[in-house]
Amino acid sequence: MYIQWKKIIITTLDLVLAFYLIMAVTSWNNPDENSQLCTKVDINISDANNAGFLTAGEIKHILEKDHLYPLNKKMESINPRSIEEALKVGPFVKTAQCFKTKNGHVKISITQRMPIIRIKSQHGSDFYLDDNGGILPNSKYTSDLIIATGNIDNNFAKSYIAPLAKTISASPFWLNQIEQINVLPDRGIELVPRVGDHIIFIGYLPYNRYKNTREREIKAFVTKKLSRLEKFYRYGLSQAGWNKYSYIDVEFDNQIVCKRRDSEAEKKEAEALKEEAKKKDSEVQQRTEEQEREKARKEVDQQEHTSDGPTE
């Protein structure tokens, strides 16, 4: 059989040349990691400027503590998986992703567990709950969150207070209005508003052993109570006065029970308001008298200056 050696040789040379070109282009586009150093670390944290615990500096500190911070290290020695695992150990990290780029950069993306309420129970516990009901340890976090106090254990906090707080937080109006949740010894729920000198009793959160059903029922229960209370705020308290009642009970669907403030307390408040108004009137009058005296003094000075002028 006749073998076309010339054709075989040419084909082989073409393949070798093509392989060489591919390897050359690859080497140009992918610098040798044996000599390339990490020149920049990009750390991106979700909600870093909103209400989170973490900062880029804290991420750097965590990695430095484990000798994993990649800056100025050889790219070949940097293991993205090790960085991810080290960050996921932190109690405030929800997810962590890390990857290397061809230009010597390392990019780290963090999503964090977001606190929605602070628990300070009568038993001495002090911690945060995230939006999934998970417990976050106490820290230097100082954001203006709702505080839950009273008869709260960890299970009640995760199973009942967390969905209650999520429902309140879903409404901008109630998120700004409610500053405290108090759990009574019998697990009744009181709300303490920012505006108005009164306490709100909404009743008892629905019990259910199944998480999804329980959370759905609590959301419906709280939404209904707050909707009725908002109407009472708009059409009741706005007319009667925000400080007329000391206790507002919306436990039952067909009525709102209000307890008037103590008559002596109302009298003292009225006297205090009257005294404050009198003080303001006195200050206004004093400023007016001082202005009149200053005006008169200027007029006298002007007349004296005119009389001392040159005469013909």
Steps between C-alpha positions, in 0.01 A plus 500: 500500500631839404553733795486877440786592732512858383133556589544333839803715583322821400193407706715419801685830473167685479378328818823577683483863393137530605578349839791741541282800417229388744752456780660834424170689510400321820825588669466863393145526636571306820815624672701245689347473849836384631626857482180710504399666829157607619496878462145575610224350714143609420255437786130551429252470790125506444316772698828625647357854524155392614471298819766235497766390745792455259750737343783444253745561785345220706518260204867586459560442871334155487718392208818645649434310821494174301795612282277496193491866399623481138658842442864477383489119500577286194186432303579128480499476883159665540217251552155661450324205662704538821411870513130423456500234772682730746243776448197271526603408855416854612158536668401802288586357155221341298692422178858557382643478149861549393679479165826609336529715187763493226634843591609399850186603692301297754127575527299412812120535514315474833130488582432552867235397746284804565377574856136599535455514877698497824396266781561608861303255709430509873714188531811697401530394135622768260526416130368582154270312263554506125227502235490120504462470876865408552679617813783749462731566796511837669755737348585867462201534266310818595236545231156616613327160500182401680578351842306204641489463878323290761426127524701381198705184463701408191231276351223758542728765353579296187153353449274795590685828551690471170186479278336772712800728442505418126135598466555830683813573294310443175299817568700827492236664721515240777875452470540868587222500761575189708816514710444209741321166529430374851403139574286460812535200736204329326657573156262784420655758268530871575632761258663825610470782243738789444219754475231505769521429871318165494548122479335283232383146581442287188424168673665160456686383190342192336666171595593237241762228507577530128732785409356611165141490624595675824680782321213545256243515783709744706540728198123501436425553871740792546408663168131498600572650844723774362251586227225558759739693722609725213137592432453578869812716491372694201137547600511461878818620663548780249176650636518396867872568545803272496544505877139458607527123558759300691404153365344395168374141470432363149492132596138446394390556142175683573625760745787720609522550875677815617599587854505868577803643666484577871312826559775630725758427231286679243470799731876514554560473126254781431669717764840421354382597150346818637820587684705432188274724293521773766878473498511534124273806513725655763807438287333655196394803706849539642655487153248759379580735790873461438451577132297813589769619743770439239297690242451793740871506584594517132256786443652696792852436371397618155344821638811578710722442198285739294505774767880485523541559128645821340288818489524799269 
